Structures are given as C-alpha cells and as structure tokens.
Amino acid sequence: MLPVCVLVFLPMLWSLTGAQFPTVCVSKESLISRECCPVPYGSDDQCGGLGRGACVDISDIHVDYQPHLIFLEEDGRSNWPHRFFDRACSCEFPFYGADCSECYFGYSGPECTERVMATRWNIEKPENKDKIGTFLNGLLWMKGNISSYSAMYASYEAMTEDLPDGDIDPMFTAVNWYDFFTWFHYYASRRVYVGGGTYYRYQDWAHFGPAFGTFHRYVLLIFERQLKTTLNDPAFALPYWDWSVVKDCSICNDALFGDSKDNGSLSDHSLFKDWKVICYMYEDDTNMRQCDPRVEYMALTRTPGVKYRLPYKHEIGFTLNIPQYDTLPFNPWSNCSWRNIMGGNGDVFSGISDYALTVRYNHGLVHLYLGGIMAVVPSSVNDP
C-alpha cells in the first residue's frame, strides 16, 4: 500500500530566539521599568555598547488568532516577553546573549571571531568512550551550581494581584543550571488555562504546533552552550542515542544513565540516583499548574520497556522523508506534517494524523517507552 504523503528529501531551516529571565533583570526595579538591558562585565554600556549591542524596544508579534483560540492572548507566554519586558538587548552578529557578552552558536573567542565546528557523537560507539566521563561530570556540575538565570514560581497575575498599576512583587528564585532547563521546558509545555477551572488540552507552547521542532532544537542548543562553558571547551558537543537500531534501553545502565530497580527507582550505583524531580505534574493536574522549582518531589524513576516499544528504523525513515515541515491546521490534526508525525501524533505509514492514537510514534513513543518521569512530558527533562 502506497503512503498517502508523497516523499521527497528537503533540508530544514531553523529560526532561533532568546527567552527567559536573567537574574540581573528580575529585581523589582527592573520589572517596574520593563527593561532588561544588563551591562556586561568589563563594559560601561548596556548590552556592551557600540559594536556589540544596544538596548532597543521589543517589537510586537502580531497574531490573528482564530475566534475559538482568542483566549490565547491572555496567556502570559503569548507575544513573549511583553508580559514582563518592553526593552531588551539587541546584539550585533556574532555576539549573543541577554547582555551580548556571549558568542552566537558556532563562534568563540574574546571577539567571537573564531568559527568552531562541534560534531555530536554517538554515545554507544567505542571510539567515543573517553568523552562519556566528561559529559556525565558536566551534567553533575550543572545540577550542583546556580544558574545566571532565575525561574519564576508564580504567575504574572499573582505577582501583580491587588497592587497598583505598574507595580509588581517579584516571585523568582535561583535555580541550578540543570533545573533551569527543566523549568524552561515545563514553562513552555504547560497547557493553556482558560479560566473557570478549565484548560485547552490541545495547546501548549512547545508541542502540538509548529514550535515543536524549533523550540526543542533551541533548548538543545542553549543546553549544549552551557555544557561547553561548564567544561571550558567550545568544541564539545552533546552525544546522541540512536534508538532506531536497538530493541531496549542500551544506555540505561550504571555506566551511563543508570539501571532501574523493579519499582522504577534508579540503581544504588547510578550517578543520578539522588536527583530529585521538580515541576512534577500529577495526572489530575492536567498540566496546568505553575511550577515552583523550590519544591522537590520524588527521586527519578524510569521503567523502560514495561508497556511500550522503541520506534522502528523504517518509521524514522518514513518521517524523515516527509517534505512539509508543517501543514494546516497546524495542530495535532495536521496531515502529512513532519512536525506532527515526528511528534508522535501522525501515522508512520500514511502520514495521516489521529490525535486519539492509543499508541504514539517517534518522539511520543520514546517518552512512553522510557516510562517514569520521562512519560510525563512537561516534566521529562528532569531525567538526563
């Protein structure tokens, strides 16, 4: 039987944007001014000044929401970051970052003039064995050291409730580098609350729509950037696990990410056995609740292969040959959409979407296969 979607090879282009809360910008004074234009170390000017960056007005992102989605305008993540800031640093290429003190992806050096090629590597190849210890030590360092970004533990509405117009009570907390990324993914993945105790189950800001691919690639890039900084190695790259060629979790062992006990908790010999979960969603929370990263829940759990399988190689091959990144109506019901099929909501033989699939494919199926906290998608970044 021929697939419904016609297959061709097509390169993808990705667009990247910055986001979230530099700690220097979450003071009451900064939030009231609605400006996040830090002065980088060694400079006297906001955003580094001439030749590096300038403090500018943030343009509005105009969206014509369909009538049944008009409530999205009320979500604090819509038209980001205008709920908090109207001015921020605009960096001259190849400078980057909240204060333009960093280099754009692929560049390094004091003036960001050095091109750096970083090649991601297969974590199971014997020739990469020497990199594994460095990578794991980097993860442990990130879990134990405070980030230069803060995480909010209450909504904007809670910060401004019962206060005069223009006033705000900052509700932000310091987080370690690893938990920052966990919070970041959760913040984007929470479903949209529409009031009256209800929520829109088919919408978040990182899945089920065009942002799925670009958002996750951006998170990987900034995570990799921090790992490079942690290891003081601009050429270091993240490893990958090729789960299309294995039948079980070949990285779930104590030499890598930890074996699991019968109850799902990690082995006593795992490097990650004492890691605690933040931003956890219980089933009846329906992925709405604001995350307070100061609250720790249980230790990591993982139950690979108990109920689900890993994707097959031919399913990945089908998906990678889909020519359209996304298709109308740009949601879980998009047909012949690379984004929707890779996300797990499209059939890997026909390309036709069925959001009610009892078994997901690709990305969604790997979440379910690994089980434990990985099966709770908004909270899944807790598990390295």
Beta strands, then each sheet from edge to edge (+ up, - down):
strand 1: 21-22
strand 2: 35-36
strand 3: 53-57
strand 4: 87-91
strand 5: 95-96
strand 6: 102-103
strand 7: 107-108
strand 8: 114-115
strand 9: 121-122
strand 10: 146-152
strand 11: 172-176
strand 12: 192-195
strand 13: 198-200
strand 14: 239-240
sheet 1: 1+ 10- 11+
sheet 2: 2+ 4+ 3-
sheet 3: 5+ 6-
sheet 4: 7+ 8-
sheet 5: 9+ 14+
sheet 6: 12+ 13-
end
